[in-house]
Amino acid sequence: MEAIRKKNFINDKRRVSYLHSVYTRIYSGKSVLIEGDYGAGKSRFLQLIEPQKLQLVWVESLFNIHEILASILSQLKFDVEPMYHKTHSYLEMICKQKRTVIIVDESDDLDSRTWPYFKRIIDAGIPMIFSGLPKVRTLLMNQHPDILSRMKILVLYPIVVEDFIAQYKEFAQDAIEQIYGATRGDMRKFQEICEDCIHRAKEENVKKIDVNLALSLIPNFLSK
């Protein structure tokens, strides 16, 4: 019984198709926007992306633009410091890093002033993968339609209960159904309850997690 679910547990047909689509885009030097509501599994989907022969760089969406650019270069092994007056030279350096993929999770937190810089990077043929709430697309549609036109949009939906049942084989079907119903399909909450159940089952030396064990933990989680 696994204490922590492996990151690639999300393998429903839609996500497999999306993953192939992402690879097709980034190997062609093109960009992607992963859109989904809270709990749809955007961050977990991003963790599945492992391109060959391309360097993955992760961006902290709360940073200012000069901090973002310096962070990208630092991850690419450049000895740089986040200095505002170096913003344009850092941008030029990044635009030359052709074997790079830049991932921006929670892009709804980005300062709107960062988008024109990302446009320059995208136009240089460096693929960027953004994830965020539907309001990211709305913002780009209203303020930066030229940037939105450069990206393929993939909309993530919560995984259906049948996919969870197929993946969590150490759980009885009715246990999964109860957890799924209690969390309303929120994948983050669902996984946290399942991990609590797995830890409790190990403590009690239980091989199959039944609905009674699940129900004993659901109220504790939902009351947090």
C-alpha positions as CSV (number, residue, x, y, z in Angstrom):
1,M,0.0,0.0,0.0
2,E,1.5,3.3,-1.0
3,A,1.8,6.0,1.7
4,I,1.9,8.8,-0.9
5,R,0.3,8.5,-4.3
6,K,2.8,8.8,-7.2
7,K,2.5,12.0,-9.1
8,N,1.4,10.3,-12.3
9,F,-1.8,8.8,-10.8
10,I,-3.8,11.2,-13.0
11,N,-4.1,9.2,-16.2
12,D,-7.6,9.5,-17.5
13,K,-8.0,9.7,-21.3
14,R,-8.4,13.5,-21.4
15,R,-5.2,14.1,-19.5
16,V,-3.2,11.6,-21.5
17,S,-4.4,13.4,-24.6
18,Y,-3.6,16.8,-23.2
19,L,-0.1,15.6,-22.2
20,H,0.6,14.5,-25.8
21,S,-0.8,17.9,-27.0
22,V,1.6,19.8,-24.7
23,Y,4.6,17.8,-25.9
24,T,3.6,18.5,-29.5
25,R,3.4,22.2,-28.8
26,I,6.6,22.6,-26.8
27,Y,8.7,20.5,-29.2
28,S,7.5,22.9,-31.9
29,G,8.5,25.9,-29.8
30,K,4.8,26.9,-29.1
31,S,3.0,27.7,-25.9
32,V,0.1,26.4,-23.9
33,L,-2.4,27.7,-21.4
34,I,-3.8,25.1,-19.0
35,E,-7.1,26.4,-17.7
36,G,-9.3,25.0,-14.8
37,D,-11.3,25.9,-11.8
38,Y,-10.0,25.3,-8.2
39,G,-9.3,21.7,-7.5
40,A,-9.2,20.6,-11.2
41,G,-5.6,19.3,-10.9
42,K,-3.7,22.0,-12.8
43,S,-0.6,21.9,-10.7
44,R,-0.5,18.1,-10.6
45,F,-0.9,18.0,-14.3
46,L,2.1,20.3,-14.7
47,Q,4.2,17.9,-12.6
48,L,3.6,15.2,-15.3
49,I,5.4,17.3,-17.9
50,E,8.9,15.9,-18.4
51,P,10.2,16.7,-21.9
52,Q,13.3,15.1,-23.2
53,K,16.3,17.2,-24.2
54,L,14.6,20.4,-23.0
55,Q,15.4,22.2,-19.7
56,L,12.3,22.8,-17.5
57,V,12.3,26.1,-15.7
58,W,9.6,27.0,-13.1
59,V,8.5,30.5,-12.5
60,E,7.1,31.9,-9.2
61,S,4.1,33.9,-10.3
62,L,4.3,36.3,-7.3
63,F,7.7,37.7,-8.3
64,N,8.2,41.0,-10.0
65,I,9.4,40.8,-13.6
66,H,13.1,41.4,-12.9
67,E,13.0,38.7,-10.2
68,I,11.2,36.3,-12.6
69,L,13.9,36.8,-15.3
70,A,16.7,36.4,-12.9
71,S,15.2,33.2,-11.5
72,I,14.9,31.8,-15.0
73,L,18.5,32.5,-15.7
74,S,19.6,31.2,-12.3
75,Q,17.9,27.8,-13.0
76,L,19.7,27.7,-16.3
77,K,23.0,28.1,-14.3
78,F,23.7,31.7,-15.1
79,D,25.3,33.7,-12.2
80,V,22.8,36.6,-12.0
81,E,21.1,38.7,-9.4
82,P,17.6,40.1,-9.6
83,M,18.3,43.7,-10.5
84,Y,15.7,46.0,-12.1
85,H,18.2,47.8,-14.3
86,K,19.2,44.4,-15.8
87,T,15.7,43.5,-16.8
88,H,16.1,44.1,-20.6
89,S,19.5,42.4,-20.8
90,Y,18.2,39.4,-18.9
91,L,15.3,39.2,-21.3
92,E,17.7,39.2,-24.2
93,M,19.7,36.4,-22.6
94,I,16.6,34.3,-22.0
95,C,15.4,34.7,-25.6
96,K,18.6,32.9,-26.7
97,Q,18.0,29.8,-24.6
98,K,16.3,27.7,-27.3
99,R,16.4,24.4,-25.4
100,T,14.2,25.7,-22.6
101,V,10.6,25.3,-21.5
102,I,9.2,27.8,-19.0
103,I,6.3,26.8,-16.7
104,V,4.2,29.4,-14.8
105,D,1.8,27.8,-12.4
106,E,-1.0,30.0,-10.8
107,S,-0.5,32.6,-13.5
108,D,-3.6,34.4,-12.3
109,D,-1.2,35.8,-9.6
110,L,1.0,37.4,-12.2
111,D,1.5,41.2,-12.3
112,S,-0.2,42.2,-15.6
113,R,3.0,44.1,-16.5
114,T,4.9,40.8,-17.0
115,W,2.8,39.6,-20.0
116,P,4.6,41.8,-22.6
117,Y,7.9,40.3,-21.5
118,F,6.5,36.8,-21.8
119,K,5.3,37.7,-25.3
120,R,8.9,38.5,-26.3
121,I,10.0,35.1,-24.9
122,I,7.2,33.3,-26.8
123,D,8.0,35.1,-30.0
124,A,11.6,34.0,-29.6
125,G,10.4,30.4,-30.0
126,I,10.8,29.5,-26.4
127,P,7.7,27.5,-25.3
128,M,5.9,28.7,-22.1
129,I,3.3,26.7,-20.3
130,F,0.8,28.7,-18.1
131,S,-1.8,27.3,-15.8
132,G,-4.5,29.3,-14.1
133,L,-8.2,30.0,-13.4
134,P,-10.5,30.9,-16.3
135,K,-10.0,34.6,-15.5
136,V,-6.5,34.3,-17.0
137,R,-8.0,33.7,-20.4
138,T,-10.4,36.6,-19.8
139,L,-7.6,38.9,-18.9
140,L,-5.6,38.0,-22.0
141,M,-8.6,38.2,-24.2
142,N,-9.3,41.8,-22.9
143,Q,-5.8,43.1,-22.5
144,H,-3.4,41.0,-24.5
145,P,-5.4,39.2,-27.3
146,D,-2.1,38.9,-29.3
147,I,-0.6,36.8,-26.6
148,L,-3.7,34.6,-26.2
149,S,-3.6,34.0,-30.0
150,R,-0.2,32.5,-29.6
151,M,-1.3,29.8,-27.1
152,K,-3.3,26.6,-27.3
153,I,-5.9,26.5,-24.5
154,L,-6.5,23.2,-22.7
155,V,-9.3,23.1,-20.2
156,L,-8.9,20.6,-17.3
157,Y,-12.0,19.2,-15.6
158,P,-12.0,17.3,-12.3
159,I,-11.5,13.5,-12.7
160,V,-14.7,11.5,-12.6
161,V,-15.2,9.0,-9.8
162,E,-14.7,6.0,-12.0
163,D,-11.1,7.1,-12.7
164,F,-10.4,7.4,-9.0
165,I,-11.8,3.9,-8.4
166,A,-9.5,2.5,-11.0
167,Q,-6.5,4.1,-9.5
168,Y,-7.1,3.6,-5.8
169,K,-7.2,-0.1,-5.7
170,E,-6.6,-0.4,-2.0
171,F,-10.0,1.3,-1.4
172,A,-13.4,-0.3,-1.6
173,Q,-15.5,1.3,-4.3
174,D,-18.1,2.7,-1.9
175,A,-15.3,4.3,0.1
176,I,-14.0,6.1,-3.0
177,E,-17.6,7.2,-3.9
178,Q,-18.1,8.6,-0.4
179,I,-14.8,10.6,-0.5
180,Y,-15.5,11.9,-4.0
181,G,-19.0,13.0,-3.0
182,A,-17.8,14.7,0.1
183,T,-15.1,16.6,-1.7
184,R,-17.3,17.4,-4.7
185,G,-14.6,16.2,-7.1
186,D,-11.9,18.6,-5.8
187,M,-8.8,16.6,-6.6
188,R,-6.6,18.3,-3.9
189,K,-9.1,17.6,-1.1
190,F,-9.8,14.1,-2.4
191,Q,-6.1,13.2,-2.3
192,E,-5.6,14.6,1.2
193,I,-8.4,12.5,2.6
194,C,-7.2,9.4,0.8
195,E,-3.7,9.9,2.2
196,D,-5.2,10.2,5.7
197,C,-7.1,7.0,5.1
198,I,-3.9,5.2,3.9
199,H,-2.0,6.4,7.0
200,R,-4.8,5.2,9.3
201,A,-5.0,1.9,7.5
202,K,-1.3,1.3,8.0
203,E,-1.6,2.2,11.7
204,E,-4.4,-0.3,12.1
205,N,-2.9,-2.9,9.8
206,V,-5.9,-2.8,7.5
207,K,-5.3,-4.1,3.9
208,K,-8.5,-2.8,2.3
209,I,-9.9,0.6,3.2
210,D,-13.7,0.3,3.6
211,V,-16.4,2.9,3.7
212,N,-16.5,2.9,7.5
213,L,-12.8,4.0,7.7
214,A,-13.4,6.6,5.1
215,L,-16.4,8.0,6.8
216,S,-14.6,8.2,10.1
217,L,-12.1,10.6,8.6
218,I,-14.2,12.7,6.3
219,P,-15.8,14.8,9.0
220,N,-12.4,15.6,10.6
221,F,-11.1,16.9,7.2
222,L,-14.1,18.9,6.2
223,S,-14.2,20.6,9.6
224,K,-10.6,22.0,9.2
